Amino acid sequence: MPETPPFRVLIIGAGIGGLALAHGLRRAGVPVAVYERDRSRTDRPQGYRLHINPAGSQALRECLAPDLFETFVSTCGANPSTMTFYTEQLDRLLTVDVEPGKGHRSVSRHILRQVLLTGLAGVVQFGKTYHHYRQAPDGTLTACFVDGTSVEGDLLIGADGGGSPVRRQYLPHARRVDTGVRGIAGRVPITAATRALVPARVFDGPAVVNAPGGLGVFVAAQQFQRPPEGLELDPVEDFISWGLGAKRAKLPTGAELSGLDGPALRTLVLEVIRSWHPHLRELVASTDPDAITATTIRSAEPVPPWPASPITLLGDAIHSMTPARGVGANTALRDAALLTRTLGAARRGELSPTEAIGRYEAEMIRYGFDAVRASLRDLRQQTSIEGRVALAMARAGLRVLDAVPPLKRRAFADLGG
């Protein structure tokens, strides 16, 4: 079967999903360009720790050249072997074993993005803030940027995050809702002093602190393997990250976080956890305010399938989800691998480009919004245990699971999935 004449793909957004897609398409022989609003690869912080699950690892293996995939592996942290639940006084409730050799990896979002930018010089253009697209009668698309420039292509992929301008124009009825939950996160370098502030099990895998009032804290240690010499990556530093999740109504005076700087956020967290274990308070108090960020937790509302066209969406641009299950980045990577496969088939002449997008969307809509619903359900469960009696019962349930391994394995069979 003859190959389809080359079609040019325009990707809006150089996040993890968009960059993985760019690598996959280049390997499939599809011309691609990425347009990113950041002025440089280090223009802004790129988050903290990511858990890459087996599906995410497989997607990266599909999209990346073998040597670059090995670079990714070399920059991961020590693979987690456990996940442990604690009270706010650091009394252990339950420890779950993470099966080794299943493709679970821990990585810095910042370092992963740098790995994914490797080899894309000339493909990624920084300082290009997308504004809108136009479509000509012959189907040709023009992406227009706020600086007055534009570029033509045959397909347009919105990989531009939860606030996606591409989605707002293409699917204006696709909405995200405020869950009412706020997240505040920070990180501290691992030193002898900070190591002593967290349970030793944190260095085997992440910890979840369940506290009164529906409050929760996620704590994880990121201890890097060192990348091979010669790679142009920023220096890596082992760190402990923490993240507080709380309903807005449970914050002091129902505080909104958007106008608060790092010092104010740190003060707010210390007020919220003032009765918690001194080590947790000291962990927050020792955090550099510049390393503290706040997030309004939003979740996409599922939308019915739409007719396929030369325009589509990827990752948070279409199925943004809460962090409750830790699968947002993995789902975006799954999108990238799937879209690489279908557009690769179009490049080989097995499908038209629009048919390829249709096949991608049919599957992506199903698993993407399944993940959205599961993530929202877990977030609501985590923040709904507000009363002392309900919390005591939940903790008793975790202790029972900890004491009965078969029940524990069944309850956490999809851990990290």
Residue pairs with C-beta under 8 A, 6 or more apart in sequence:
1 348
1 349
1 350
2 349
3 347
3 348
3 349
4 346
4 347
4 348
4 349
4 352
4 353
6 29
6 30
6 31
6 347
7 30
7 31
7 153
7 154
7 155
7 346
7 347
7 353
8 31
8 32
8 33
8 152
8 153
8 154
8 155
9 25
9 30
9 31
9 32
9 33
9 153
9 154
9 155
9 156
9 157
9 343
10 32
10 33
10 35
10 141
10 143
10 151
10 153
10 155
10 156
10 157
11 18
11 21
11 22
11 32
11 33
11 34
11 35
11 157
11 159
12 18
12 34
12 35
12 130
12 143
12 156
12 157
12 158
12 159
12 160
12 165
12 166
13 34
13 35
13 36
13 130
13 158
13 159
13 160
13 161
13 164
13 317
14 34
14 35
14 36
14 38
14 113
14 117
14 124
14 126
14 159
15 113
15 159
15 160
15 161
15 315
15 316
15 332
16 109
16 112
16 113
16 116
16 315
16 329
16 332
16 333
17 159
17 314
17 315
17 316
17 329
17 332
17 333
17 335
17 336
18 34
18 157
18 159
18 160
18 314
18 315
18 336
19 34
19 113
19 116
19 117
19 120
19 124
20 59
20 60
20 63
20 64
20 116
20 332
20 333
20 336
20 337
21 32
21 63
21 157
21 159
21 314
21 335
21 336
21 339
21 340
22 32
22 34
22 120
22 123
22 124
23 63
23 64
23 65
23 68
23 116
23 119
23 120
24 62
24 63
24 64
24 336
24 337
24 339
24 340
24 344
25 32
25 340
25 343
25 344
26 32
26 123
27 63
27 65
27 340
28 340
28 343
28 344
28 347
29 344
29 347
30 343
30 344
30 347
32 123
33 123
33 124
33 125
33 151
33 153
34 120
34 123
34 124
34 125
35 124
35 125
35 128
35 130
35 143
35 145
35 151
36 124
36 125
36 126
36 127
36 128
37 127
37 128
37 129
37 130
38 44
38 126
38 127
39 126
39 127
40 126
41 113
41 114
41 117
41 126
42 234
43 126
45 110
45 293
46 109
46 110
46 113
47 109
47 110
48 108
48 109
48 185
48 187
48 222
48 239
48 241
48 243
49 77
49 106
49 107
49 108
49 109
49 220
49 222
49 241
50 106
50 107
50 108
50 109
50 112
50 326
50 329
51 80
51 104
51 105
51 106
51 206
51 326
51 330
51 416
52 60
52 76
52 103
52 104
52 105
52 106
52 107
52 112
52 329
52 330
52 333
53 103
53 104
53 326
53 327
53 330
53 416
53 417
54 102
54 103
54 104
54 417
55 330
55 333
55 334
55 417
56 105
56 329
56 330
56 333
56 334
57 103
57 104
57 105
58 103
58 337
59 330
59 333
59 334
59 336
59 337
60 69
60 72
60 333
61 69
62 337
62 340
62 341
63 333
63 336
63 337
63 340
64 72
64 116
65 119
68 115
68 118
68 119
71 115
71 118
71 227
71 228
71 231
72 107
72 112
72 115
73 105
74 225
74 226
74 227
74 228
75 107
75 108
75 111
75 112
75 115
75 224
75 225
75 227
75 233
75 236
76 105
76 106
76 107
76 224
76 225
77 105
77 106
77 107
77 108
77 221
77 222
77 223
77 224
77 225
78 106
78 203
78 223
78 225
79 98
79 100
79 104
79 105
79 106
80 98
80 104
80 106
80 204
80 205
80 206
81 97
81 98
81 100
81 204
81 205
82 95
82 96
82 97
82 98
82 201
82 204
82 205
83 95
83 96
83 98
83 205
83 206
83 207
83 208
83 412
83 415
84 92
84 93
84 94
84 95
84 96
84 199
84 201
84 202
84 205
84 206
84 207
84 208
85 92
85 93
85 94
85 95
85 207
85 208
85 209
85 210
85 398
86 92
86 93
86 199
86 207
86 208
86 209
86 210
87 93
87 209
87 210
87 211
87 395
88 209
88 210
88 211
88 212
88 215
88 217
88 273
88 275
88 276
88 277
88 280
89 276
89 277
90 199
90 209
90 277
90 279
90 280
92 199
92 201
93 210
93 395
93 398
93 399
93 402
94 398
94 399
94 401
94 402
94 408
95 201
95 402
96 408
96 412
96 415
98 104
98 205
98 415
98 416
104 416
106 220
106 222
108 222
108 224
108 236
109 329
110 234
111 224
111 233
111 234
111 236
114 232
114 233
114 234
115 233
117 124
118 231
118 232
127 147
128 145
128 147
128 149
129 145
129 146
129 147
130 143
130 144
130 145
130 146
130 160
130 165
130 166
131 144
131 145
131 146
131 165
132 144
132 165
132 169
133 141
133 142
133 143
133 144
133 156
133 166
133 169
133 170
133 311
134 141
134 142
134 144
135 141
135 142
135 310
135 311
136 142
139 154
139 310
140 152
140 153
140 154
141 152
141 153
141 154
141 155
141 156
141 310
141 311
142 150
142 151
142 152
142 153
143 150
143 151
143 152
143 153
143 156
144 150
154 310
154 353
155 310
155 311
155 312
155 343
155 353
155 357
156 166
156 310
156 311
156 312
157 311
157 312
157 313
157 314
157 339
158 164
158 165
158 166
158 167
158 170
158 311
158 312
158 313
158 314
158 317
158 318
159 313
159 314
159 315
159 317
159 332
160 166
160 167
160 317
161 315
161 316
161 317
161 320
162 176
162 298
162 300
162 316
162 317
162 320
164 313
164 316
164 317
164 318
166 311
166 313
166 317
167 174
167 313
167 317
167 318
170 311
170 313
171 303
171 306
171 313
171 318
173 303
174 300
174 301
174 303
174 318
175 300
175 301
176 298
176 299
176 300
176 301
176 320
177 298
177 299
177 301
178 296
178 297
178 298
179 297
179 298
179 299
179 322
179 376
179 379
179 380
180 247
180 248
180 249
181 245
181 246
181 247
181 248
181 297
181 322
181 379
181 383
182 245
182 246
182 247
182 248
182 251
182 257
182 294
182 295
182 296
182 297
183 243
183 244
183 245
183 294
183 295
183 297
183 323
184 243
184 244
184 257
184 265
184 268
184 269
184 292
184 293
184 294
184 295
185 241
185 242
185 243
185 244
185 292
185 293
185 294
185 295
186 241
186 242
186 243
186 266
186 269
186 284
186 287
186 288
186 291
186 292
186 293
187 239
187 240
187 241
187 242
187 287
187 291
188 194
188 239
188 240
188 283
188 286
188 287
188 288
188 291
189 237
189 238
189 239
189 240
190 221
190 223
190 238
190 239
190 240
193 286
194 240
194 283
194 286
195 203
195 240
196 279
197 240
197 279
197 280
197 282
197 283
197 286
198 207
198 219
198 221
198 240
198 279
198 283
199 207
201 207
202 219
202 220
202 221
202 240
203 221
203 223
205 220
206 218
206 219
206 220
207 218
207 219
207 220
208 216
208 217
208 218
208 219
209 216
209 217
209 218
209 219
209 276
209 280
210 216
210 382
210 385
210 391
210 394
210 395
210 398
211 217
211 273
211 276
212 386
212 388
212 391
213 246
213 250
213 386
214 246
214 247
214 250
214 382
214 383
214 384
214 385
214 386
215 244
215 245
215 246
215 250
215 272
215 273
215 383
216 244
216 245
216 246
216 382
216 383
217 242
217 243
217 244
217 245
217 273
217 280
218 241
218 242
218 243
218 245
219 240
219 241
219 242
219 283
220 240
220 241
221 238
221 239
221 240
221 241
222 238
222 239
222 240
222 241
223 238
224 236
224 237
224 238
226 236
227 233
227 236
240 283
242 283
242 284
242 287
243 323
244 269
244 272
244 273
245 297
245 323
245 379
245 382
245 383
246 272
246 383
247 383
248 254
248 255
248 256
250 272
250 386
251 257
251 268
251 272
252 268
252 271
252 272
255 268
257 265
257 268
257 294
257 295
257 296
258 294
258 296
260 268
260 294
261 289
262 288
262 289
262 290
262 291
262 292
263 289
265 289
265 292
265 293
265 294
266 284
266 285
266 287
266 289
266 292
269 284
269 292
270 281
270 284
270 285
273 280
273 281
273 284
274 281
297 322
297 323
297 379
298 320
298 322
299 320
299 321
299 322
299 372
299 375
299 376
299 379
300 318
300 319
300 320
300 321
300 369
300 372
302 369
302 372
302 373
303 365
305 361
305 362
305 365
306 361
308 354
308 355
308 357
308 358
308 361
309 354
309 357
310 353
310 354
310 357
311 357
312 339
312 357
312 360
312 361
314 332
314 335
314 336
314 339
314 364
315 328
315 331
315 332
315 335
315 336
316 328
316 332
318 364
318 368
319 331
319 364
319 368
319 369
319 371
319 372
320 328
320 372
321 327
321 328
321 331
321 371
321 372
321 375
321 376
322 375
322 376
322 378
322 379
323 375
323 379
324 375
324 376
324 378
324 379
324 382
325 371
325 374
325 375
325 378
325 417
326 416
327 371
327 375
327 416
327 417
328 371
328 375
331 367
331 368
331 371
334 367
335 360
335 364
335 368
338 360
338 363
338 364
339 357
339 360
339 364
342 351
342 356
342 357
342 359
342 360
343 353
343 356
343 357
343 360
345 351
345 356
346 352
346 353
346 355
346 356
351 359
385 391
385 394
400 407
401 407
401 408
401 411
402 408
